[in-house]
Amino acid sequence: MRITSVETVLLTGPCTNDPFLGQARHRRSAAFIEIHTDTQWTGLGETYAGYFCPEIVPEIVDFFAPILVGQNVDDIDELWRRMYRCGNFWCRVGLGAIVLSGIEAALWDLRGKIEGKPVHALLGGRKHDRLPGYATGGPSNYPKSELVRKLDHYLSLGFRGVKLGAGAYSQAQGFRIASSPAEAADFEADKMAFVCAHVGDNVMVMLDGHMDNSPDVTWDLETARAVADAVAAFNPFFIEEPLPYNDPAQYRALREHSPVPIAGGECLTTCVEWRTFIGADAFDIGQPDASFIGGLGEFTRVSAMLEQRGHKIATHAWGAGGSLMQNVHCGFACPNTVILEVPPDYGPLHAEIMRDSFVMRDGFVLPPEKPGLGIVLTDDVKRRFPFVPGSGEFNSVPGKIMPEALREPPQEAANARP
């Protein structure tokens, strides 16, 4: 078997079928990498860069493709090293590494199909019989009556864990989040008290500060400490990204003080960047994303680094169906994984790519069984969800405002359900 070509497929479709998360995020773009061979086998992977800056992905894939053409998949780590070294000056961290995530995933998918094994078996073997999955709920929809409807929706889907964003979101007022220690602490404590009283003791609740993605309000260490102290009485499973990633020492200072586990890392890339935060003991729970970090191999290496210091893994997964499955396989291959992020009520760019490979029962995700990653990208899906330039996600700021026309999905895609 020899690789004959490496191609990028860009798609645009509904962001989600979740009626509550969909109030804030209507449409998503996605970038998939196909690796073709001189046999019947084709490898498929996804890079999370396709959600943010899809137009850039094909150029980077084309840069790396000649390294793979003519090769087999006997030594994926060596192929990854060749690509990484080739772009060493600009992809030690950041966008180059993020795109490598999708290319390397396609190599693992290809090898799994050839050997008839799920990818987690190739990454050292399955370490869990099942793992809890939590509904990544995005913003906290307000008023509280809307928040109740949101929580009940996720519980009706079988989830036993829910993550909610800090602050509040309504379609009338948009996102609102307090920045002063007292106001933020009071608001988040009131919200957690309300949520926990509604869902009961058997549902895990997580709070996401979203401080990696907050263009207007960013918590400082004093505010993050105040929030952690205020919500501790409600025993949240973790607080995610309560600070921006500007200073690992700030995260360590928060973690040493916080009565609640501190989680983070979704937008860190490669062992190079992660090592700085792990060395600082910045997180109780690391949140690598296999479609972003640099690949499945980098995910497992970062997991091992965290495990050596007694820290856990909670996967991040907000790409499309390929991204989710890449993270599921990594989660099952790493012994320190404690929970998996799952987009609830996901849309067609998940469902029609994963099909029946993703299985969750009674709130627990089961290990994938199909060879490779268990994902498929058909010509029909490519036709029904054509790429719309400019549909990548970004924060609107002066000089770059997302047009309303790009926020709404096309009618055909909006009506498409799995």
ABEGO torsion letter per residue (X at the ends): XBBABBBBBBBBBBABABAAAAAABABBBBBBBBBBBABABBBBBBBAAAAABAAAAAAAAAAAAAAABGBBAABAAAAAAAAAAAAAAAAABEAAAAAAAAAAAAAAAAAAAAAGBBAAAAAGEBABABBBBBBBAEBBBOBAAAAAAAAAAAAAAGBABBBBBBEBBBAAAEBBBBABAAAAAAAAAAAAAAAAAAAEAABBBBBBAGAAABAABBBBAAAAAAAAAAAAAAGBABBBGABBAABAAAAAAAAAABABBBBEGAABBEAAAAAAAAAAGABABBBBBAAAAGEAAAAAAAAAAAAAAGBBBBBBBABBAAAAAAAAAAAAABAABABBBBBBGBBAAAAAAAEAABBBBGGBBBBBABBEAGBBBBAAAAAABBBBBGABBBBBBBGBBBBAAAABBBAAAAABBX
